[in-house]
Amino acid sequence: MSDIVSKVQELTRHTYGTWNRQSAWKTPMLVTDAEGIYFYNADGKRFIDFSSQLMCSNLGHKNPAVIEAIVKQAERLPYAAPGFVTEASIAAVEALQSVMPESLNRLFFSTSGTEANDAALMLVRQKQAPAYKIVSRYHSYHGSTSGALTLTGDPRRWPAEQARYTIQGVLYAPDHYCYRCPFDLTYPRCNVQCARFLDYLFKEEGNVAAFIVEPVVGTNGRIVPPPEYFPLVRRICDENGVLLIADEVMSGWYRTGTAFAVQHWNVTPDIMTTAKGASTAYTPVAITATTQEVKDFFEDTFFCHGHTYAYHALALSAIPAAVSEYQKLMASGLPQRTAAYLKEKLYALGEKHICVGDVRGIGHFWGFEIVKNRKTKEPFDVKPDKLTGKALMTGKIAAEAMKNGLYMAPWYDTLVIAPPLIITEDQIDEALAILDKALVVGDKEAVETDAPLSKSAEY
């Protein structure tokens, strides 16, 4: 074991740890295997993957059908330049037509959600010129390149701005964050002001090209909109000539119950981006899907975009197999059943622990917002704390759970509960028994009040 530790430490000396101070990148866990909803470290210890790694391993680990498809493609043709067509790209397009919203049938393939959003940015700025401004939201994450990171509202954008690594012309709108309403209003008396404000913003700015939004907010809270939100947004975008971009990188691929989250509200965006679950994370692949109207603009206009790995044959080979596996899984009824079970159990667990201020989510996509005081909603940590190296309460709770075999991704204010769609009721019970004990860490520092648990996923 000491030899393994020394090898890991030697690796960290030669590599950069992502989204972190490098002093914290010293002895990360060596993962040696994974299967189903579990992964294993070098000691053979088993961990429940309660966040699907980075909310991407939707079908769990070692799905044999997806692995077989990748192996066959590797043996046949791993790569061809994107100026060629491959059988893998033909099969991927055919498979996607069976699952994508009908009007979003013009596709560009890349290798990450970041690249998918960069492609969307390029498309709208060319098509909508001279309008060029993009409106995003404060509780959002859209990627790590200069373009996608500028679209991001969370604190990772701040160091990028310092480094002049951002682009011009991006604005941020208030969120549909009912637990901490930016307008200090209460649903439904609020009249969904978070959506209606967009009309004022678009008209005052006058040259807005697009509005980009995660239909269910991902990293920054698993925030589910009120039912009126997206129909209002669609109407306001149409009235102002603004294209609507749905970032389904995290919320897509049945994570919320429907193939793509925006379908819950019967709204179709002009552009949709997705990645992660498209290959159940077995290959790096991403999709930027547009309407025919968007593509028509480029019939005689130079499409100024591409990558060496665009339409990568090996990456695309996972898509048809994943689509088939999702369809079989959803037909079995298991995800629908466990989603209802998970919701019930999470509400009960949240009631029990005073450090849980709000429980929100949908499908297999949930968040516990951790607070010091339920009555005042005082948080343990705020956005700037994420960048300082401070020990965050969410991190402490997640670390305690990890000791007992449960992996959850923590953010500065929430715990990410997003298990693979293949999880069973017994496995949910196993996971929540560990989380139950870990939440005591937060309870010890929280203030006892008579305030009830907020359930802002319910409207």
C-alpha positions in Angstrom: 0.0 0.0 0.0 2.9 2.4 0.8 4.1 1.9 -2.8 0.7 2.9 -4.2 0.6 6.0 -2.0 4.0 7.0 -3.2 3.0 6.6 -6.8 -0.1 8.7 -6.3 1.9 11.4 -4.6 4.5 11.3 -7.4 1.6 11.7 -9.9 0.2 14.7 -8.1 3.7 16.4 -8.2 3.5 16.2 -12.0 -0.2 17.1 -12.6 -2.7 19.8 -11.8 -5.7 19.1 -9.7 -8.8 20.6 -11.2 -10.8 23.4 -9.5 -8.7 23.4 -6.4 -5.7 24.8 -4.6 -2.8 22.6 -5.5 -1.9 22.1 -1.8 -5.1 20.0 -1.6 -4.0 17.8 -4.6 -1.6 15.6 -2.6 -3.1 12.2 -1.9 -6.4 11.8 -3.9 -8.0 8.4 -3.8 -6.9 5.9 -6.3 -10.0 4.3 -7.9 -9.2 0.9 -9.3 -12.6 -0.5 -10.3 -16.3 0.3 -10.6 -19.5 -1.7 -11.4 -23.2 -0.9 -11.1 -23.7 1.9 -8.6 -20.4 1.1 -6.8 -16.7 2.0 -7.2 -13.6 0.7 -5.4 -10.3 2.0 -4.1 -6.9 0.4 -4.1 -7.7 -1.3 -0.8 -10.8 -2.9 -2.3 -13.2 -0.7 -0.2 -16.6 -0.2 -1.8 -18.2 3.2 -2.2 -21.8 3.9 -3.3 -21.6 6.4 -6.1 -24.4 8.7 -5.0 -23.5 11.5 -7.4 -22.8 9.4 -10.5 -19.3 10.7 -10.3 -19.8 14.2 -11.8 -23.5 13.7 -12.4 -22.7 11.8 -15.6 -22.6 8.0 -15.1 -26.3 7.8 -15.4 -26.4 4.1 -16.4 -23.9 3.2 -13.7 -20.6 1.5 -14.3 -19.6 -1.3 -16.7 -22.7 -1.4 -18.7 -21.8 -4.3 -21.1 -23.8 -3.0 -24.1 -22.1 0.4 -24.1 -18.6 -1.1 -23.5 -19.1 -3.6 -26.4 -20.0 -0.8 -28.8 -16.9 1.1 -27.9 -14.6 -1.9 -28.2 -16.0 -2.8 -31.6 -15.5 0.8 -32.9 -11.9 0.8 -31.5 -11.2 -2.3 -33.5 -12.8 -1.0 -36.6 -12.0 2.7 -36.8 -11.1 4.8 -33.7 -10.7 8.1 -35.5 -11.3 9.9 -38.8 -10.9 13.6 -39.4 -14.2 15.5 -39.0 -14.4 16.4 -42.7 -15.2 12.7 -43.3 -18.4 10.8 -42.4 -18.1 7.6 -40.5 -20.6 4.8 -39.8 -20.3 5.8 -36.1 -21.6 9.3 -36.9 -24.4 8.0 -39.1 -25.5 5.6 -36.3 -25.3 8.3 -33.6 -27.5 10.7 -35.6 -30.1 8.0 -36.2 -30.2 7.0 -32.5 -30.5 10.6 -31.4 -33.5 11.2 -33.7 -35.4 8.7 -31.5 -34.8 10.6 -28.3 -34.2 14.3 -29.0 -37.1 16.8 -29.2 -38.4 16.6 -32.8 -37.5 20.1 -34.0 -33.9 19.9 -32.6 -32.7 17.7 -35.4 -29.6 19.6 -36.6 -26.5 18.4 -34.7 -22.9 19.3 -34.0 -20.7 16.8 -32.1 -17.8 17.7 -29.8 -16.3 16.1 -26.7 -17.5 18.1 -23.6 -20.4 20.1 -22.3 -18.1 23.1 -22.4 -17.4 22.7 -26.1 -21.1 22.2 -26.7 -21.9 25.5 -25.1 -19.0 27.2 -26.9 -20.6 26.0 -30.2 -23.9 27.4 -29.1 -22.3 30.7 -28.3 -20.7 30.9 -31.8 -23.9 30.0 -33.5 -26.0 32.6 -31.9 -23.5 35.4 -32.2 -23.2 34.8 -35.9 -26.9 34.3 -36.5 -28.1 37.1 -34.3 -25.7 39.8 -35.3 -25.6 42.7 -34.7 -27.2 41.5 -31.5 -24.5 39.8 -29.5 -25.2 39.9 -25.8 -25.9 36.6 -24.0 -28.0 36.5 -20.8 -27.2 33.8 -18.3 -28.1 33.4 -14.6 -26.1 33.7 -11.3 -26.7 30.1 -10.2 -25.3 28.4 -13.3 -22.3 26.5 -14.6 -21.7 26.2 -18.4 -18.1 25.2 -18.8 -14.5 26.1 -18.4 -13.3 27.7 -21.6 -13.2 31.5 -21.8 -16.6 31.6 -23.5 -18.4 29.0 -21.4 -16.8 30.2 -18.2 -18.1 33.7 -18.8 -21.6 32.3 -19.2 -21.1 30.7 -15.8 -22.6 32.5 -12.8 -20.9 30.6 -10.0 -17.7 31.8 -8.2 -15.3 30.0 -10.6 -15.9 32.9 -13.0 -14.3 35.4 -10.7 -10.6 34.2 -10.9 -11.1 34.0 -14.7 -12.2 37.6 -14.8 -9.1 38.6 -12.9 -7.0 36.7 -15.4 -8.8 38.4 -18.3 -9.9 35.0 -19.5 -13.5 36.0 -20.1 -15.4 37.4 -23.1 -17.5 40.5 -23.4 -21.2 40.9 -23.7 -22.5 38.5 -21.0 -25.1 39.6 -18.5 -26.7 37.7 -15.6 -30.3 37.5 -14.6 -32.0 36.5 -11.3 -32.7 32.8 -10.7 -35.9 30.9 -10.1 -34.5 30.3 -6.6 -37.7 30.1 -4.5 -35.8 29.2 -1.3 -33.8 32.5 -1.5 -36.0 34.6 -3.9 -33.9 37.4 -5.3 -37.0 39.6 -5.3 -37.9 38.6 -1.7 -41.3 37.3 -2.9 -43.2 34.0 -2.3 -44.5 31.7 -4.9 -47.2 31.8 -6.3 -48.0 35.4 -5.2 -44.7 36.4 -6.8 -46.3 36.1 -10.3 -43.0 34.4 -11.3 -41.2 37.7 -11.3 -37.9 35.9 -12.0 -39.2 35.1 -15.5 -41.0 38.4 -16.1 -37.9 40.4 -15.3 -36.3 39.0 -18.4 -38.7 41.0 -20.6 -37.5 44.2 -18.9 -33.8 43.2 -19.2 -34.1 42.3 -22.9 -35.9 45.5 -23.8 -33.5 47.7 -21.8 -30.4 46.1 -23.3 -31.8 46.1 -26.8 -29.2 43.8 -28.4 -29.6 40.5 -26.7 -28.9 37.5 -28.9 -29.7 34.6 -26.6 -30.7 33.5 -23.1 -28.9 30.4 -21.8 -30.4 28.4 -18.9 -30.1 25.1 -17.2 -33.7 23.8 -17.1 -32.9 22.3 -13.7 -29.9 24.0 -12.2 -27.1 21.6 -11.8 -24.0 22.1 -9.7 -25.4 25.3 -8.2 -28.3 23.8 -6.4 -30.6 21.4 -8.3 -33.1 24.3 -8.4 -36.4 23.2 -10.1 -38.4 26.1 -11.7 -42.1 26.7 -10.9 -44.4 25.3 -13.6 -45.1 28.7 -15.2 -41.4 29.6 -15.6 -40.4 28.1 -18.9 -43.6 28.8 -20.8 -43.2 32.4 -19.8 -39.5 32.4 -20.7 -40.3 30.9 -24.1 -42.9 33.6 -24.8 -40.7 36.4 -23.7 -37.8 35.2 -25.8 -40.0 35.0 -28.8 -41.5 38.4 -28.3 -38.0 39.9 -28.1 -36.3 38.0 -30.9 -34.0 36.2 -28.4 -32.9 32.6 -28.9 -33.4 30.2 -26.0 -30.5 27.9 -25.2 -31.2 25.0 -22.9 -28.0 23.6 -21.3 -29.0 19.9 -20.6 -25.4 18.8 -20.0 -26.2 17.7 -16.5 -30.0 17.6 -16.4 -30.4 15.6 -19.6 -30.5 11.8 -20.3 -33.4 10.9 -18.0 -31.7 12.4 -14.9 -35.0 14.2 -14.1 -37.4 11.6 -15.4 -37.8 12.8 -19.0 -35.2 12.4 -21.7 -34.4 16.2 -21.3 -35.5 18.3 -18.3 -37.1 21.1 -20.4 -39.7 18.5 -21.7 -41.4 18.6 -18.3 -42.8 22.0 -19.3 -43.6 21.3 -22.9 -41.1 23.9 -24.1 -38.6 23.5 -27.0 -35.5 25.7 -27.0 -33.9 27.0 -30.2 -30.6 25.3 -29.2 -30.0 22.5 -26.7 -26.6 21.4 -25.5 -25.9 18.1 -23.8 -23.0 15.7 -22.9 -22.2 13.6 -19.9 -25.1 11.0 -20.0 -25.1 10.9 -23.8 -22.5 8.1 -23.5 -23.2 7.5 -19.8 -19.7 9.1 -19.5 -17.9 6.1 -21.0 -16.5 8.3 -23.8 -16.1 12.1 -24.0 -18.9 13.2 -26.3 -21.2 16.3 -26.5 -24.0 17.5 -28.7 -25.2 20.9 -29.8 -28.6 20.5 -31.3 -30.4 23.3 -33.2 -33.6 23.9 -35.1 -33.6 23.9 -38.9 -34.1 27.7 -38.8 -30.7 28.1 -37.0 -29.0 25.8 -39.5 -30.5 27.6 -42.5 -28.6 30.7 -41.6 -25.4 28.9 -42.3 -26.3 27.6 -45.7 -24.4 30.4 -47.4 -22.6 31.8 -44.3 -19.3 30.4 -43.2 -19.7 28.1 -40.2 -16.6 29.2 -38.3 -16.2 26.4 -35.8 -14.7 22.9 -35.4 -12.3 20.7 -33.4 -9.8 18.0 -34.3 -12.0 15.6 -32.2 -15.3 16.8 -33.5 -17.4 13.8 -34.7 -14.8 11.5 -33.1 -15.8 8.0 -34.1 -14.8 6.3 -30.9 -16.6 8.9 -28.8 -19.8 8.7 -30.9 -19.9 4.9 -30.8 -21.3 4.9 -27.3 -24.4 7.0 -28.2 -26.5 4.4 -29.9 -25.9 1.8 -27.3 -26.6 4.3 -24.5 -29.8 5.4 -26.1 -30.9 1.8 -26.4 -30.0 1.1 -22.8 -31.9 4.2 -21.5 -35.0 3.2 -23.4 -34.9 -0.4 -22.0 -34.3 1.0 -18.5 -37.2 3.5 -18.7 -39.5 0.8 -20.1 -38.7 -1.4 -17.0 -40.2 1.2 -14.7 -37.3 1.1 -12.3 -36.2 4.7 -12.5 -39.8 6.0 -12.1 -40.3 3.8 -9.1 -37.0 4.7 -7.4 -37.4 8.4 -8.1 -40.7 8.5 -6.1 -39.0 6.4 -3.4 -36.0 8.7 -3.3 -38.1 11.8 -3.0 -40.1 10.4 0.0 -37.0 9.2 1.8 -35.1 12.5 1.2 -37.9 14.6 2.6 -38.0 12.3 5.7 -34.3 12.5 6.2 -34.3 16.3 5.7 -37.0 16.7 8.4 -34.8 14.8 10.8 -31.7 17.0 10.5 -31.7 20.7 11.6 -28.7 21.5 9.3 -30.9 20.8 6.2 -32.7 23.9 5.3 -34.2 23.0 1.9 -34.7 19.7 0.1 -35.3 20.2 -3.7 -35.0 18.2 -6.8 -36.7 16.0 -9.3 -36.2 12.4 -10.6 -32.7 11.3 -9.6 -31.4 14.9 -9.3 -31.6 16.3 -5.7 -29.9 18.8 -3.4 -29.8 19.3 0.3 -29.1 22.9 1.1 -27.1 23.0 4.3 -27.8 25.9 6.7 -26.7 27.0 10.1 -30.2 28.2 11.0 -33.4 27.0 9.4 -35.4 30.0 10.6 -33.2 32.7 9.2 -31.7 30.5 6.4 -28.2 31.6 7.5 -25.7 29.5 5.5 -22.6 27.9 6.9 -20.7 29.1 3.8 -21.1 31.5 0.9 -19.8 31.8 -2.6 -16.4 33.4 -1.8 -15.6 30.7 0.7 -15.4 28.2 -2.2 -12.2 30.0 -3.4 -10.4 30.6 -0.1 -9.6 27.0 1.0 -11.9 27.3 4.0 -13.2 23.9 5.3 -16.8 24.0 4.1 -19.6 22.3 6.1 -20.8 20.5 3.0 -17.3 19.2 2.5 -17.2 18.0 6.1 -20.4 16.1 5.8 -19.4 14.6 2.5 -16.0 13.5 4.0 -17.8 11.8 6.9 -20.0 10.0 4.5 -17.0 8.9 2.5 -15.4 7.3 5.5 -18.4 5.0 5.7 -18.6 4.2 2.0 -20.8 6.9 0.4 -19.5 9.3 -2.2 -21.4 12.6 -2.8 -20.1 15.7 -4.6 -20.4 18.7 -2.3 -20.7 22.3 -3.5 -20.3 25.3 -1.2 -23.9 25.2 0.0 -25.5 22.0 -1.1 -24.9 18.3 -1.3 -25.4 16.7 -4.7 -27.6 13.7 -4.6 -27.7 12.2 -8.1 -27.4 8.4 -8.1 -27.3 6.3 -11.2 -30.7 5.6 -12.7 -30.2 1.9 -12.1 -30.2 2.2 -8.3 -32.7 0.1 -6.4 -34.8 0.9 -3.3 -32.5 -1.2 -1.1 -29.5 0.6 -2.3 -31.1 3.9 -1.7 -31.8 2.8 1.9 -28.1 1.7 2.2 -26.9 5.1 1.0 -29.3 7.2 3.1 -28.4 5.3 6.3 -24.8 6.5 5.8 -25.9 10.0 4.9 -28.1 10.1 8.0 -25.1 9.6 10.2 -23.0 12.1 8.3 -25.5 14.9 8.6 -25.0 14.8 12.4 -21.7 16.7 11.7 -23.8 19.6 10.5 -26.4 19.3 13.2 -23.8 19.8 15.9 -23.0 23.3 14.6 -26.5 24.3 13.5 -29.0 26.3 15.6 -32.1 24.5 17.0 -35.3 26.3 15.9 -38.9 25.5 15.4 -38.7 26.4 11.7 -40.0 23.6 9.3 -38.0 22.1 6.5 -38.4 23.8 3.2 -39.4 21.6 0.3 -39.0 24.0 -2.6 -39.3 21.2 -5.2 -43.0 21.1 -4.5 -45.2 23.8 -6.0 
